Amino acid sequence: MNEEPNRPWPAAGATDQEVKTGGPAEDVVEPADALPEASLEQLSPRIREAAIRAGWTSLMPVQAKGIPYFLAKRDLMVQSRTGSGKTGAYLLPILDRIDLDRASCQALVLVPTRELALQVSREAELLCGSAGMRSVVVYGGAAYGPQIEGFKKGAHLVVGTPGRILDHLLKRTLSLKDLRILVFDEADRMLSMGFYPDMRRLQKFVPEHRINGYMFSATYPAFVLRLAGEFLKEPEFLSLSRDRVHVAETEHIFYIVPPMKKDRSLVKIIEVENPLSAIIFCNTKANVHYVSVVLQRFGYDADELSADLSQAAREKVMAKLRKGDLRFLVATDVAARGIDIPELSHVIQYEPGEDPESYIHRAGRTGRAGATGQSITLVAGMEEIKLRQVGEQYGIPLQERTLPTDEEVGTLVGQRVTAKLEADLRSRDGLQLERMNRFTALARSLGQEEDEAAVVAMLLDDYYQRTLNVAPEAPVEARPAAQPSAAPDRRPSSNRPPRRRRDR
């Protein structure tokens, strides 16, 4: 999605505090040792001139509050919604901190998609191009030549997707030896798209000298916080969410879905939300079995828990869930009573419970012990009214999200498959590449006709199914011996964001 123009946020009639922060005071979280926010007039001539070139007359709240931490060289995690001006919040201080006389990469911005990479690149050119800051944008699917040429010309800022950045690092066409600033934009999306292994391998090329790291994310679930701990040094936290702060709490979300297509709607939601682990609640044993079978047919590791199961079978299912060996548990309220999984990321209610108290019981399975969780409910017809009444009764802030279309799901799944395939390709040795080249001509010819496209789609679907449930401890492929040595990985690696480690 595109960033909104840099303009004042609040509407007429907003309070002084809302004008200052861009939202109600209780929606703003700042570091304990908070820095005073900056105004455009207080910043360096270089930054002021960049803002004038873009036609900006003032800073947006995330810029006013975030820029001082960049200039003070303090690592920071920023929670800010799309369209809040976050791109300018890191581009302006990057311009101030780099040495324009040094022709090398001094700032690296990692983004999840080529669309966002191009968007950031365009804004960098608008803000910083006339000041003499050179930038280059890199992403998969584009020719290597112009990207390498940009490096040779001494790009100060590199913006790109983790996979293509890693390609250049492995080929030694890009060096990070002079890196000063590392930015993760939309970190939650990068992890949900399967970039975690690439990001861990990329970390081995980050220089040992002190660099500053900054992370921007709409939400900070547990797996994003773990990533921050791996790349940032004692990061502080700044939130300017206009809605609410999504840290150490449960989000309450609902989707309005077609009554006769709840099962397919559930699959779409799972693809978009990409839960690390979830309990899916149904009201009847029949629905538990049906939903479990649907998920299994779509390739997910799912199992069911109902009162019909023997005690031994129930204990076996629960053991798998607690070890992290089972991603989805489908259950009734009776079967799920007493379940306590500390790192359960999601609760999904396939249908609202039969009484208001059951919503509290179900939602309480996630977001425990200070962790972040999401409670997602699928509603059809009159179920929406029933759910809103529960929200009003218990003061629960319900967020409605739009059910994704088939095209949106297809695009997202395609991006994930591309990232995984590119990562697999990077891990191949010379002999494997030689063997693979036997099929290059065939690969180029396929897809020209409808039946040929169906063959390719079948192969991609088979590949995607195999990657849905990769064990969370699958090791990152070893890098070529010619690359710099590094400490061994300490975190789980998979094609999904890191899940809870299995018990030893």
C-alpha positions as CSV (number, residue, x, y, z in Angstrom):
1,M,0.0,0.0,0.0
2,N,1.2,3.5,-0.7
3,E,2.3,6.0,1.9
4,E,0.0,9.0,2.4
5,P,1.4,12.4,1.5
6,N,3.3,14.1,4.3
7,R,0.6,16.3,5.8
8,P,-0.8,17.0,9.2
9,W,-2.6,14.0,10.6
10,P,-5.4,15.1,13.0
11,A,-8.8,16.4,11.8
12,A,-10.1,19.7,12.9
13,G,-11.2,19.8,16.5
14,A,-8.5,17.4,17.7
15,T,-7.1,17.9,21.2
16,D,-3.6,19.4,21.8
17,Q,-2.3,16.0,22.7
18,E,-3.7,14.4,19.5
19,V,-2.2,17.2,17.4
20,K,1.1,16.5,19.0
21,T,1.1,12.7,18.7
22,G,-1.3,12.0,15.9
23,G,-3.7,10.1,18.2
24,P,-5.0,10.0,21.7
25,A,-2.4,10.2,24.4
26,E,-3.0,6.6,25.7
27,D,-2.2,5.3,22.2
28,V,1.4,6.5,22.4
29,V,4.2,4.5,24.0
30,E,7.7,6.0,24.3
31,P,11.0,4.8,25.7
32,A,11.6,5.4,29.4
33,D,14.4,7.8,28.6
34,A,12.3,9.6,25.9
35,L,13.9,12.2,23.6
36,P,11.9,15.4,22.9
37,E,10.3,15.4,19.6
38,A,11.8,17.5,16.8
39,S,10.3,20.1,14.6
40,L,11.4,20.7,11.0
41,E,13.0,24.0,12.0
42,Q,15.2,22.3,14.6
43,L,16.8,19.8,12.2
44,S,19.9,20.2,10.0
45,P,19.9,22.3,6.8
46,R,20.4,19.1,4.8
47,I,17.1,17.6,6.2
48,R,15.2,20.9,5.9
49,E,16.3,21.3,2.3
50,A,15.1,17.7,1.6
51,A,11.7,18.4,3.1
52,I,11.4,21.6,1.1
53,R,12.2,19.6,-2.2
54,A,9.3,17.3,-1.3
55,G,7.0,20.2,-0.5
56,W,6.7,19.3,3.2
57,T,6.0,22.1,5.6
58,S,6.0,20.1,8.8
59,L,6.9,16.7,10.2
60,M,4.4,14.0,10.7
61,P,4.1,12.5,14.2
62,V,6.2,9.4,13.6
63,Q,8.9,11.6,12.0
64,A,8.9,14.2,14.8
65,K,9.2,11.5,17.5
66,G,11.4,9.0,15.6
67,I,14.0,11.1,13.9
68,P,15.7,12.2,17.2
69,Y,16.5,8.5,18.0
70,F,18.1,8.1,14.6
71,L,20.2,11.2,15.1
72,A,21.2,10.1,18.6
73,K,22.2,6.6,17.3
74,R,19.8,4.8,19.5
75,D,18.3,1.5,18.1
76,L,14.6,1.7,17.9
77,M,11.5,-0.4,17.2
78,V,8.7,1.7,15.8
79,Q,5.0,0.7,15.6
80,S,3.2,2.9,13.1
81,R,0.4,2.3,10.7
82,T,0.8,2.3,6.9
83,G,0.5,5.9,5.6
84,S,1.8,7.5,8.7
85,G,5.0,8.9,7.1
86,K,7.4,6.2,8.3
87,T,9.4,6.2,5.1
88,G,10.4,9.8,5.7
89,A,11.1,9.0,9.3
90,Y,14.1,6.9,8.3
91,L,15.1,8.5,5.0
92,L,15.6,12.0,6.4
93,P,18.0,11.0,9.2
94,I,19.8,8.6,6.9
95,L,20.5,11.6,4.6
96,D,21.9,13.5,7.6
97,R,24.1,10.6,8.9
98,I,25.8,9.3,5.8
99,D,29.1,10.5,4.4
100,L,28.3,11.7,0.8
101,D,32.1,11.7,0.0
102,R,32.3,7.9,0.7
103,A,31.2,5.9,-2.3
104,S,29.9,2.8,-0.5
105,C,26.7,1.4,1.0
106,Q,26.2,3.0,4.4
107,A,22.5,2.4,4.8
108,L,20.5,-0.7,4.0
109,V,16.7,-0.8,4.0
110,L,15.1,-4.3,3.8
111,V,11.5,-4.5,2.6
112,P,9.1,-7.5,2.0
113,T,8.0,-6.8,-1.6
114,R,9.3,-5.2,-4.8
115,E,6.4,-2.8,-4.8
116,L,7.5,-1.4,-1.4
117,A,11.1,-1.4,-2.6
118,L,10.2,0.8,-5.6
119,Q,8.1,3.1,-3.4
120,V,10.9,3.7,-0.9
121,S,13.3,4.2,-3.8
122,R,11.1,6.8,-5.4
123,E,10.8,8.7,-2.1
124,A,14.5,8.5,-1.5
125,E,15.1,10.0,-4.9
126,L,12.6,12.8,-4.2
127,L,14.0,13.6,-0.8
128,C,17.7,12.9,-1.2
129,G,18.7,12.7,-4.8
130,S,19.3,16.4,-5.2
131,A,21.5,16.4,-2.1
132,G,23.9,14.0,-3.8
133,M,22.8,10.8,-2.0
134,R,22.9,7.9,-4.4
135,S,20.5,5.0,-4.0
136,V,19.8,1.7,-5.8
137,V,16.8,-0.6,-5.5
138,V,17.2,-4.3,-5.8
139,Y,14.6,-7.1,-5.9
140,G,14.0,-10.5,-7.5
141,G,12.7,-10.7,-11.1
142,A,14.7,-7.7,-12.3
143,A,18.0,-7.8,-14.2
144,Y,21.2,-7.9,-12.2
145,G,23.1,-5.6,-14.5
146,P,21.6,-2.2,-13.5
147,Q,21.7,-3.2,-9.8
148,I,25.4,-4.1,-10.0
149,E,26.0,-0.8,-11.9
150,G,24.4,1.1,-9.1
151,F,26.7,-0.5,-6.6
152,K,29.7,0.3,-8.7
153,K,28.7,4.0,-8.9
154,G,28.9,4.0,-5.1
155,A,25.3,3.9,-3.9
156,H,25.1,5.2,-0.3
157,L,21.6,3.7,0.2
158,V,20.5,0.2,-0.9
159,V,16.8,-0.7,-0.7
160,G,15.7,-4.2,-1.5
161,T,14.1,-7.5,-0.6
162,P,16.1,-9.9,1.6
163,G,16.5,-12.6,-1.1
164,R,18.0,-10.4,-3.8
165,I,20.2,-8.5,-1.3
166,L,21.5,-11.9,-0.1
167,D,22.2,-12.9,-3.8
168,H,24.4,-9.9,-4.2
169,L,26.2,-10.5,-1.0
170,L,26.9,-14.1,-1.9
171,K,28.2,-13.0,-5.4
172,R,30.3,-10.3,-3.7
173,T,28.7,-7.7,-5.9
174,L,27.6,-5.8,-2.8
175,S,29.7,-5.1,0.3
176,L,28.4,-4.0,3.7
177,K,31.8,-3.1,5.2
178,D,30.9,0.6,5.6
179,L,27.3,-0.1,6.8
180,R,26.1,2.4,9.5
181,I,22.3,2.0,9.5
182,L,20.1,-1.1,9.0
183,V,16.3,-0.6,8.6
184,F,13.6,-3.3,8.6
185,D,10.5,-1.9,7.0
186,E,7.3,-3.9,7.6
187,A,9.2,-6.5,9.5
188,D,6.1,-8.5,10.3
189,R,5.3,-9.0,6.6
190,M,8.9,-10.0,5.9
191,L,8.6,-12.8,8.4
192,S,5.2,-13.9,7.3
193,M,6.4,-14.2,3.7
194,G,9.2,-16.7,4.7
195,F,12.2,-14.4,4.6
196,Y,13.5,-15.5,8.0
197,P,16.2,-17.9,6.7
198,D,17.4,-15.3,4.2
199,M,17.6,-12.7,7.0
200,R,19.6,-15.0,9.2
201,R,22.1,-15.7,6.4
202,L,22.2,-12.0,5.6
203,Q,23.1,-11.2,9.2
204,K,26.5,-13.0,8.7
205,F,27.5,-10.3,6.3
206,V,26.7,-7.4,8.6
207,P,30.0,-5.9,9.8
208,E,31.2,-6.4,13.4
209,H,31.6,-2.6,14.0
210,R,28.7,-0.9,15.7
211,I,25.8,-0.2,13.4
212,N,22.4,1.2,14.3
213,G,19.2,-0.9,13.7
214,Y,15.7,0.3,13.3
215,M,12.5,-1.8,12.8
216,F,9.1,-0.6,11.6
217,S,6.2,-2.9,12.0
218,A,2.4,-2.6,12.2
219,T,2.3,-5.1,15.1
220,Y,5.0,-6.7,17.3
221,P,4.0,-10.3,17.9
222,A,6.5,-12.6,19.6
223,F,8.3,-13.7,16.5
224,V,9.0,-10.1,15.4
225,L,10.3,-9.3,18.9
226,R,12.7,-12.2,18.6
227,L,13.9,-10.9,15.3
228,A,14.5,-7.5,16.9
229,G,16.6,-9.2,19.5
230,E,18.8,-10.8,16.9
231,F,19.5,-7.7,14.8
232,L,19.1,-4.7,17.1
233,K,21.2,-3.8,20.2
234,E,19.0,-3.1,23.2
235,P,16.3,-1.5,21.1
236,E,13.8,0.9,22.5
237,F,10.1,1.0,21.6
238,L,8.1,3.8,20.2
239,S,4.4,3.3,19.2
240,L,2.2,5.9,17.5
241,S,-0.7,3.6,16.6
242,R,-3.8,5.6,16.3
243,D,-5.9,2.6,17.1
244,R,-4.2,0.8,20.0
245,V,-0.8,-0.5,21.0
246,H,-0.4,-4.1,19.8
247,V,2.3,-5.3,22.3
248,A,1.8,-7.8,25.1
249,E,-1.9,-8.0,24.5
250,T,-4.6,-9.8,22.5
251,E,-6.0,-8.3,19.3
252,H,-9.7,-9.1,18.7
253,I,-10.4,-9.4,15.0
254,F,-13.4,-10.5,13.0
255,Y,-14.1,-11.3,9.3
256,I,-17.6,-11.2,7.7
257,V,-17.7,-14.3,5.5
258,P,-20.3,-15.9,3.2
259,P,-22.4,-18.4,5.2
260,M,-21.9,-21.3,2.7
261,K,-18.1,-20.7,2.2
262,K,-16.8,-20.6,5.7
263,D,-14.4,-23.4,5.1
264,R,-12.8,-21.7,2.1
265,S,-12.8,-18.3,4.0
266,L,-10.9,-20.0,6.8
267,V,-8.2,-21.1,4.4
268,K,-7.9,-17.6,3.0
269,I,-7.6,-16.1,6.4
270,I,-5.0,-18.6,7.4
271,E,-3.0,-17.8,4.3
272,V,-3.1,-14.1,5.0
273,E,-2.7,-14.1,8.8
274,N,-0.1,-17.0,8.6
275,P,-0.5,-18.1,12.3
276,L,2.5,-19.7,13.9
277,S,0.1,-21.9,15.9
278,A,-3.6,-21.8,16.6
279,I,-6.6,-23.4,18.2
280,I,-9.6,-23.4,15.9
281,F,-12.9,-23.5,17.9
282,C,-16.1,-25.1,16.5
283,N,-19.4,-25.6,18.3
284,T,-20.0,-29.2,17.3
285,K,-18.0,-32.4,17.0
286,A,-19.2,-32.7,13.3
287,N,-17.7,-29.3,12.5
288,V,-14.5,-30.1,14.3
289,H,-14.0,-33.2,12.1
290,Y,-15.0,-31.4,8.9
291,V,-12.7,-28.4,9.5
292,S,-9.8,-30.6,10.4
293,V,-10.2,-32.6,7.2
294,V,-10.4,-29.5,5.1
295,L,-7.2,-28.1,6.6
296,Q,-5.4,-31.4,6.1
297,R,-6.5,-31.5,2.4
298,F,-5.1,-28.0,2.0
299,G,-1.8,-29.3,3.3
300,Y,-1.8,-28.0,6.8
301,D,-0.7,-30.0,9.8
302,A,-4.0,-30.0,11.7
303,D,-5.5,-32.4,14.2
304,E,-8.8,-32.6,16.0
305,L,-9.8,-32.8,19.7
306,S,-13.3,-33.7,20.7
307,A,-15.0,-35.5,23.5
308,D,-15.2,-38.7,21.3
309,L,-11.5,-39.2,21.5
310,S,-10.1,-41.6,24.0
311,Q,-7.9,-40.2,26.8
312,A,-4.8,-41.7,25.3
313,A,-5.6,-40.1,21.9
314,R,-6.3,-36.7,23.5
315,E,-3.0,-36.8,25.4
316,K,-1.1,-37.7,22.2
317,V,-2.6,-34.7,20.3
318,M,-1.9,-32.4,23.2
319,A,1.7,-33.5,23.5
320,K,2.2,-32.7,19.8
321,L,0.7,-29.2,20.3
322,R,2.8,-28.4,23.3
323,K,6.0,-29.5,21.6
324,G,5.3,-27.4,18.6
325,D,4.8,-30.4,16.3
326,L,1.3,-29.4,15.5
327,R,0.3,-26.1,14.0
328,F,-3.5,-26.2,14.1
329,L,-5.7,-27.9,16.7
330,V,-9.4,-27.9,15.9
331,A,-11.6,-28.4,19.0
332,T,-14.8,-27.9,20.8
333,D,-15.1,-25.8,24.0
334,V,-15.5,-29.0,26.1
335,A,-12.4,-30.6,24.6
336,A,-10.2,-27.5,24.9
337,R,-11.1,-26.8,28.5
338,G,-7.9,-26.4,30.6
339,I,-5.6,-26.1,27.7
340,D,-2.7,-23.7,28.5
341,I,-0.2,-23.2,25.7
342,P,2.0,-20.2,26.7
343,E,3.1,-19.3,23.1
344,L,-0.1,-20.0,21.2
345,S,-0.2,-17.1,18.7
346,H,-3.8,-17.3,17.5
347,V,-7.3,-18.4,18.5
348,I,-9.7,-18.8,15.6
349,Q,-13.4,-19.1,16.2
350,Y,-14.9,-20.8,13.2
351,E,-18.2,-19.9,14.6
352,P,-19.1,-17.8,17.6
353,G,-19.7,-19.6,20.8
354,E,-23.2,-20.3,22.0
355,D,-23.0,-17.9,25.0
356,P,-21.0,-14.7,25.6
357,E,-18.7,-16.3,28.3
358,S,-17.4,-18.8,25.7
359,Y,-15.8,-15.9,23.7
360,I,-13.8,-14.9,26.8
361,H,-12.9,-18.5,27.5
362,R,-11.7,-19.1,23.9
363,A,-9.9,-15.7,23.4
364,G,-8.1,-16.3,26.7
365,R,-6.2,-19.2,25.2
366,T,-3.8,-16.8,23.5
367,G,-1.9,-13.7,24.6
368,R,-0.9,-15.4,27.9
369,A,2.0,-14.6,30.2
370,G,2.7,-11.3,28.6
371,A,2.8,-12.7,25.0
372,T,1.0,-11.1,22.0
373,G,-1.9,-13.0,20.6
374,Q,-4.8,-12.7,18.1
375,S,-8.4,-13.8,18.5
376,I,-10.0,-14.1,15.1
377,T,-13.7,-14.8,14.6
378,L,-15.5,-15.7,11.4
379,V,-19.1,-14.4,11.4
380,A,-21.9,-14.9,8.9
381,G,-25.4,-13.3,8.9
382,M,-26.8,-12.6,12.3
383,E,-23.5,-13.8,14.0
384,E,-22.1,-10.4,13.5
385,I,-24.7,-8.8,15.7
386,K,-24.2,-11.5,18.3
387,L,-20.4,-10.8,18.3
388,R,-20.8,-7.1,18.5
389,Q,-23.0,-7.5,21.5
390,V,-20.3,-9.6,23.2
391,G,-17.8,-6.8,22.5
392,E,-20.1,-4.2,24.0
393,Q,-20.8,-6.3,27.0
394,Y,-17.2,-6.9,27.9
395,G,-15.7,-3.7,26.5
396,I,-13.7,-5.6,23.9
397,P,-12.3,-3.5,21.0
398,L,-13.3,-5.5,17.9
399,Q,-11.5,-4.8,14.6
400,E,-13.2,-5.7,11.4
401,R,-11.0,-6.9,8.5
402,T,-11.9,-7.4,4.9
403,L,-11.9,-11.0,3.7
404,P,-9.1,-11.3,1.1
405,T,-10.0,-12.0,-2.5
406,D,-8.8,-15.1,-4.4
407,E,-6.5,-12.7,-6.4
408,E,-5.0,-11.2,-3.2
409,V,-4.4,-14.7,-1.7
410,G,-2.9,-15.9,-5.0
411,T,-0.5,-12.9,-5.1
412,L,0.6,-13.4,-1.5
413,V,1.1,-17.2,-1.9
414,G,3.0,-16.5,-5.1
415,Q,5.3,-14.1,-3.3
416,R,6.0,-16.7,-0.6
417,V,6.7,-19.5,-3.1
418,T,9.0,-17.2,-5.1
419,A,11.0,-16.3,-1.9
420,K,11.3,-20.0,-1.0
421,L,12.3,-21.1,-4.4
422,E,15.0,-18.4,-4.6
423,A,16.3,-19.4,-1.2
424,D,16.5,-23.0,-2.3
425,L,18.3,-22.0,-5.5
426,R,20.9,-20.1,-3.5
427,S,21.6,-23.2,-1.4
428,R,22.4,-25.4,-4.5
429,D,26.0,-26.4,-5.1
430,G,27.7,-26.5,-8.5
431,L,26.7,-30.1,-9.4
432,Q,23.1,-29.5,-8.5
433,L,23.0,-26.4,-10.7
434,E,24.6,-28.4,-13.6
435,R,22.0,-31.1,-13.2
436,M,19.2,-28.5,-13.0
437,N,20.3,-26.9,-16.2
438,R,19.1,-29.9,-18.2
439,F,15.6,-28.6,-17.6
440,T,16.2,-24.9,-18.4
441,A,14.9,-25.2,-22.0
442,L,11.8,-27.1,-20.9
443,A,11.1,-24.5,-18.1
444,R,11.3,-21.7,-20.7
445,S,8.8,-23.5,-23.0
446,L,6.2,-24.4,-20.3
447,G,3.4,-22.0,-19.6
448,Q,2.8,-20.9,-23.2
449,E,-0.5,-22.9,-23.5
450,E,-3.3,-23.4,-21.0
451,D,-2.5,-27.0,-20.3
452,E,1.2,-26.3,-19.9
453,A,0.4,-23.5,-17.4
454,A,-1.7,-26.1,-15.5
455,V,1.4,-28.4,-15.3
456,V,3.5,-25.6,-13.9
457,A,0.7,-24.7,-11.4
458,M,0.6,-28.3,-10.3
459,L,4.3,-28.4,-9.7
460,L,4.2,-25.1,-7.7
461,D,1.3,-26.3,-5.7
462,D,3.1,-29.6,-4.8
463,Y,6.2,-27.5,-3.8
464,Y,4.1,-25.1,-1.7
465,Q,2.4,-28.0,0.1
466,R,5.8,-29.5,1.0
467,T,6.9,-26.2,2.5
468,L,3.8,-25.5,4.6
469,N,4.9,-27.6,7.6
470,V,8.7,-27.5,7.5
471,A,10.0,-28.5,10.9
472,P,10.9,-25.3,12.9
473,E,14.4,-26.5,13.5
474,A,15.3,-27.2,9.9
475,P,18.9,-25.8,9.6
476,V,19.8,-23.0,7.2
477,E,21.7,-24.4,4.3
478,A,25.5,-24.0,4.7
479,R,27.0,-21.1,2.9
480,P,29.7,-21.6,0.3
481,A,33.2,-22.1,1.9
482,A,34.5,-18.9,0.3
483,Q,32.2,-16.7,2.3
484,P,33.2,-15.2,5.7
485,S,32.9,-17.4,8.7
486,A,30.3,-16.6,11.3
487,A,28.9,-17.9,14.6
488,P,26.5,-20.8,14.4
489,D,22.8,-20.0,14.2
490,R,21.1,-20.1,17.6
491,R,17.5,-19.6,16.3
492,P,15.2,-22.0,14.6
493,S,15.0,-21.6,10.8
494,S,12.0,-22.4,8.6
495,N,10.1,-21.0,5.8
496,R,7.6,-19.6,8.2
497,P,8.5,-17.2,11.0
498,P,10.2,-19.0,13.9
499,R,8.0,-21.1,16.1
500,R,8.5,-22.4,19.5
501,R,11.5,-24.8,19.8
502,R,10.7,-28.4,20.4
503,D,11.3,-29.8,23.8
504,R,14.6,-31.8,24.1
